[in-house]
């Protein structure tokens, strides 16, 4: 993939969008597109609405909005920064649109959630600390930097873990989002062991292959991990959930042995009296949502 990024500039009425996510009332995406260019990115569907013809990961539109005049009217609302972009992509260092949003919301009592694959969020530690009980989540789905580099252009796993540790030391709640879990590639238990001492929540989510990137990932597995191709074909061509049931059982056993609270598809910010991270399993999230619709 070319390293050349097409930068656009976009005036919008507001950066706040009503969210249908179960964890937030508003989504905040200061950019259109994401230059981390994750090969499995679900947000590539946004191209259907933005008119971009460029490959996902090669364009970024910088949003400009009218200043939020009365941030306190959003008191009590949960806002998630980065639902269909990474608000701390490398270009944020130049354009500072995410920091601008945080500055405009300073003094409000919103429930702030930030999701990222970057350590640039450390720059805004001072602002984030001004919000009541903020939470910052890092996506980490491998400890293997080679595999990471095959999958995305974000900073190293080592830098993400260091940023998580720093935020935890500053008293800010942290989440390790082990997602997406690649069967027999993602080292779930090694990741948990590496972050368990400075992480409040651990969310587990399986790799879902849908849309245009399914072929990309399956071709990658065939080329780099040919021995795993039959397993991936079983899961993703035959919709066989056996692997996830097996992993669910292994995580449950690990949690029980190590004194972790382990729940399936529950409210993601539940309190844990043990002081250890809560592990929340979202393997069956799509099935549960479909069942709820019936």
SVG drawing of the C-alpha trace seen along z (x, -y; Angstrom):
<svg xmlns="http://www.w3.org/2000/svg" viewBox="-39 -29 47 57">
<polyline fill="none" stroke="black" stroke-width="0.4" points="0.0,0.0 1.2,-3.5 2.3,-5.7 0.8,-8.7 -2.2,-10.0 -4.8,-12.2 -5.8,-14.9 -9.2,-16.7 -10.9,-19.4 -14.5,-19.2 -16.9,-21.7 -19.6,-20.0 -22.4,-21.4 -21.3,-19.4 -18.8,-16.7 -21.4,-15.1 -23.5,-12.3 -26.3,-10.4 -25.0,-6.9 -26.7,-3.6 -23.9,-1.9 -25.0,-0.3 -22.3,-2.0 -22.7,-5.6 -25.3,-8.2 -22.9,-10.1 -20.1,-9.3 -17.3,-11.7 -15.2,-11.2 -13.1,-14.3 -11.9,-12.7 -13.4,-10.8 -11.3,-7.8 -8.3,-6.4 -4.7,-6.2 -3.9,-3.3 -5.3,-1.2 -6.2,1.9 -6.8,4.7 -9.8,6.0 -11.4,2.6 -15.1,2.7 -15.3,-1.1 -14.4,-0.8 -18.1,-0.6 -18.0,-4.4 -16.9,-4.8 -20.5,-4.0 -21.5,-7.4 -18.4,-9.6 -17.9,-9.2 -14.2,-8.2 -12.9,-6.0 -9.4,-5.7 -8.5,-2.5 -9.4,-2.6 -6.4,-3.9 -5.1,-6.2 -7.4,-9.2 -8.3,-11.4 -10.8,-14.2 -10.2,-16.7 -13.5,-17.9 -14.1,-21.5 -17.2,-22.4 -18.8,-25.4 -17.4,-25.6 -19.5,-23.8 -21.0,-26.7 -22.6,-25.1 -20.8,-21.8 -22.6,-21.4 -25.9,-20.7 -24.4,-17.3 -23.7,-16.5 -24.3,-12.8 -24.1,-11.8 -21.6,-9.1 -19.5,-10.1 -17.2,-7.7 -14.3,-9.2 -13.3,-7.1 -16.1,-4.8 -15.4,-4.8 -11.9,-6.4 -8.9,-6.5 -9.1,-10.1 -5.3,-9.8 -4.1,-8.9 -0.7,-10.4 -2.3,-13.4 -3.9,-14.4 -0.5,-15.6 -0.7,-18.3 -4.4,-19.1 -5.3,-18.7 -9.1,-18.2 -9.5,-15.7 -7.7,-18.0 -9.9,-20.8 -13.0,-18.8 -11.7,-18.0 -10.9,-21.6 -14.4,-22.6 -15.9,-20.1 -13.7,-21.0 -15.8,-21.7 -18.6,-19.4 -19.5,-16.2 -19.7,-13.8 -18.8,-10.2 -15.8,-10.2 -14.6,-7.0 -11.6,-7.1 -10.7,-4.1 -7.4,-4.1 -4.4,-2.2 -2.1,-5.1 0.1,-6.5 -0.5,-10.1 -3.4,-10.1 -0.6,-10.7 -0.4,-14.3 -3.9,-15.0 -3.5,-13.4 -3.9,-16.7 -7.3,-17.4 -8.6,-13.9 -7.9,-14.0 -10.4,-16.9 -13.3,-14.7 -15.1,-12.6 -14.1,-8.9 -12.8,-8.9 -11.9,-5.6 -9.3,-5.0 -9.2,-1.8 -6.3,-0.4 -6.9,2.3 -4.2,5.0 -4.7,8.3 -1.1,9.6 2.3,9.3 3.9,10.1 5.1,6.9 5.6,8.6 1.9,9.7 0.9,6.2 2.8,4.6 1.1,6.9 -2.3,5.8 -2.0,2.1 0.1,-1.1 -0.5,-2.1 2.3,-2.4 3.9,0.7 2.2,2.9 5.0,2.0 4.1,-1.7 0.4,-1.0 1.1,1.0 3.4,-1.7 0.6,-4.3 -1.9,-2.1 0.4,-1.7 0.9,-5.5 -2.8,-6.3 -3.4,-3.6 -0.7,-5.1 -2.4,-8.5 -5.6,-7.0 -7.5,-6.8 -9.5,-3.7 -8.1,-1.6 -9.3,1.1 -7.4,3.6 -9.6,4.4 -8.3,7.8 -9.9,7.4 -10.1,8.8 -9.0,12.2 -7.5,14.1 -8.0,17.9 -4.7,19.5 -2.7,16.3 -3.8,13.9 -2.1,14.8 -5.0,14.1 -3.5,15.3 -0.1,13.9 -1.7,10.5 -3.8,10.7 -0.7,11.6 1.2,8.6 -1.4,6.0 -3.3,7.4 -1.6,5.2 -2.6,1.9 -5.9,2.6 -9.4,2.3 -11.3,4.1 -10.4,6.6 -12.8,7.0 -12.6,10.0 -14.0,9.9 -13.7,12.5 -12.6,11.7 -15.7,11.2 -15.1,11.4 -17.6,9.5 -17.6,7.2 -14.6,6.6 -11.9,7.4 -12.9,11.1 -11.0,12.1 -8.0,10.0 -7.8,11.8 -8.4,15.2 -5.7,14.7 -3.3,13.5 -4.0,16.6 -3.4,18.8 -0.1,17.1 1.3,16.6 -0.4,19.3 -1.4,22.0 -1.7,24.6 -4.5,22.5 -6.5,22.2 -8.8,25.2 -9.7,23.8 -10.5,20.3 -12.5,21.9 -14.5,23.9 -15.2,20.7 -15.7,18.2 -17.1,20.2 -19.2,22.7 -20.1,20.4 -18.9,23.0 -18.7,21.4 -17.0,24.5 -13.6,22.7 -15.1,19.8 -16.9,22.1 -13.7,23.8 -11.8,20.5 -14.7,19.3 -14.2,22.4 -10.4,21.9 -10.8,18.2 -13.4,19.2 -11.0,21.7 -8.1,19.2 -10.3,16.6 -11.4,19.0 -7.8,20.1 -6.5,16.5 -9.4,14.9 -10.8,12.7 -14.4,11.9 -15.5,13.3 -18.8,12.5 -20.4,12.7 -21.7,9.7 -22.5,7.7 -22.5,4.0 -18.8,3.1 -18.2,0.9 -19.5,3.0 -17.7,2.6 -15.4,5.3 -14.8,5.5 -11.8,7.7 -9.7,4.9 -8.6,7.2 -9.6,6.6 -13.0,7.8 -12.9,9.9 -15.9,9.5 -16.5,11.9 -18.2,10.5 -17.7,13.7 -21.5,14.1 -22.4,10.4 -23.8,10.6 -25.9,13.6 -27.3,12.0 -28.2,8.9 -29.9,10.9 -31.8,12.9 -33.0,9.7 -34.5,8.5 -36.7,11.6"/>
</svg>
